[in-house]
Amino acid sequence: MNNPIGQALQIVILSFVLLMSIVVIGMAALATDTLDKVPISILVVLAGAVGGVGNNFRRLQKLSMHDWNELDSTTRWLMTLQIYASPIIGGLFAYMLYFAFEAKVIQGSMFPEFTTDESFENIKSYASELRPQTNGDASKAFFWSFVAGFAEALVPNIIDKVAKQAEQATAPTES
């Protein structure tokens, strides 16, 4: 699509599909009495994806028709590609942030805390046993997952900061 209205329509459709995915997962789990078996990781990724869509919509709101008409076809194509890539990247960033919280790389009262059996057996047991300690912690996990998708620089900045700290911690000290 070669205009902002078409781009906005794509975002609305993508947002609707993501929201319906969350609703369908919830309804299917409720109907089959397996709501407690839906992994929180799926909802974390979906929340990050919705954040990515929200950020795209906000970005397109700032683009005027005049600005759009000034863009070359390659830039328009890249912007369209970004509309579809942002939810995927947002979901991945949300998942990485979720791991950072669980690993206590990021800690504080604003961030979720988790409970799990500390002994690692395999990925399946890890994924099924890792869970927020409280309902409030689950809400924090969903909120930060959305933020990870919406604020696309958040997770890369955290990774950069942690990498710098690791470099400093492992750098030989001068005597």
C-alpha positions in Angstrom: 0.0 0.0 0.0 1.4 3.3 -1.0 -0.3 5.8 1.3 -0.7 6.4 5.0 -4.3 5.4 5.1 -3.4 2.0 3.6 -0.6 1.7 6.1 -3.0 2.6 9.0 -5.5 0.0 7.7 -2.8 -2.6 7.7 -1.9 -1.8 11.3 -5.6 -1.9 12.4 -6.0 -5.3 10.7 -2.8 -6.6 12.3 -3.8 -5.3 15.7 -7.2 -7.0 15.4 -5.6 -10.3 14.4 -3.2 -10.1 17.4 -6.0 -9.2 19.8 -8.2 -12.0 18.4 -5.3 -14.4 18.9 -5.2 -13.5 22.6 -9.0 -13.8 22.9 -9.1 -17.2 21.0 -6.3 -18.6 23.1 -8.1 -17.6 26.3 -11.6 -18.8 25.1 -10.2 -22.1 23.9 -8.4 -22.7 27.2 -11.4 -21.7 29.2 -13.7 -23.9 27.1 -11.4 -26.9 27.4 -10.8 -26.2 31.1 -7.1 -25.8 30.4 -6.8 -22.1 31.2 -4.2 -22.8 33.8 -2.1 -24.6 31.2 -1.7 -21.7 28.8 2.0 -20.8 29.1 2.5 -17.2 30.1 5.3 -17.0 27.6 2.7 -17.0 24.8 0.9 -14.1 26.3 4.2 -12.3 26.9 5.1 -12.6 23.2 1.6 -11.5 22.1 1.8 -8.4 24.5 5.1 -7.5 22.9 3.7 -7.9 19.5 0.7 -5.6 20.3 3.2 -3.1 21.7 5.1 -3.2 18.3 1.8 -2.6 16.5 0.9 0.3 18.8 4.3 2.0 18.1 3.8 1.7 14.4 0.4 3.3 14.6 1.8 6.2 16.6 4.7 6.6 14.2 2.3 6.7 11.2 0.1 9.3 12.9 3.0 11.7 12.8 3.5 11.2 9.0 1.6 13.7 6.9 0.4 13.0 3.4 2.9 15.6 2.1 5.7 13.7 3.8 4.5 10.4 2.5 4.4 11.7 -1.1 8.0 12.9 -0.7 9.3 9.4 0.1 10.8 7.3 -2.6 9.4 3.8 -3.3 12.3 2.0 -1.5 11.6 4.0 1.7 7.8 3.2 1.4 8.6 -0.5 0.9 10.9 -0.5 4.0 8.2 1.2 6.0 5.7 -1.4 4.9 8.2 -4.2 5.8 8.6 -2.5 9.3 4.9 -2.7 9.9 5.1 -6.5 9.6 8.5 -6.9 11.3 7.8 -4.7 14.4 5.3 -7.1 16.0 7.6 -10.0 15.5 10.6 -8.1 16.9 8.4 -6.7 19.7 7.4 -10.3 20.7 11.0 -11.4 20.7 12.1 -8.4 22.7 9.3 -9.0 25.2 10.5 -12.6 25.6 14.1 -11.5 26.1 13.0 -9.0 28.7 11.0 -11.7 30.4 14.2 -13.8 30.7 16.1 -10.8 32.0 13.5 -10.4 34.8 13.6 -14.1 35.6 17.4 -14.1 35.7 17.3 -11.1 38.0 19.4 -9.1 35.5 16.8 -6.4 36.1 15.4 -6.0 39.6 13.3 -3.6 41.6 9.8 -3.0 42.8 8.6 -1.9 39.3 9.6 -5.3 37.8 8.1 -8.8 38.2 9.5 -11.5 40.5 9.2 -15.2 39.7 8.8 -18.5 41.4 10.0 -21.8 40.0 11.6 -25.0 41.1 15.2 -24.0 41.1 16.5 -27.3 39.7 16.7 -27.4 36.0 15.6 -30.6 34.4 14.7 -29.7 30.8 13.2 -26.9 28.8 9.6 -28.2 29.0 9.7 -28.3 32.8 11.5 -24.9 33.0 8.8 -23.3 30.8 5.9 -24.8 32.6 7.2 -24.1 36.1 8.4 -20.6 35.6 5.7 -18.2 36.7 5.2 -14.8 38.3 5.0 -15.0 42.1 1.8 -12.9 42.4 -1.0 -11.6 40.1 0.7 -8.2 40.4 3.9 -9.7 39.1 2.0 -11.2 36.2 0.5 -7.7 35.5 4.0 -6.2 35.6 5.3 -8.9 33.2 2.5 -8.1 30.7 3.0 -4.4 31.1 6.8 -4.6 30.5 6.2 -7.0 27.6 4.0 -4.4 25.9 6.6 -1.7 26.6 9.4 -3.9 25.1 7.4 -4.0 21.9 6.3 -0.4 22.0 9.7 1.2 22.9 11.8 -0.7 20.4 15.1 0.6 21.8 14.4 -0.5 25.4 15.7 -4.1 25.1 18.7 -3.4 22.9 19.7 -0.6 25.3 19.4 -3.1 28.3 21.5 -5.6 26.4 24.2 -3.0 25.6 24.3 -1.9 29.3 24.6 -5.5 30.5 27.3 -6.2 27.9 29.3 -3.1 29.1 29.0 -4.2 32.7 30.2 -7.7 31.8 33.1 -6.3 29.9 34.1 -4.1 32.8 33.7 -7.0 35.2 36.0 -9.3 33.1 38.5 -6.7 32.0 42.0 -7.2 33.5 42.8 -4.5 36.1 45.9 -2.5 35.6 48.4 -2.7 38.4 
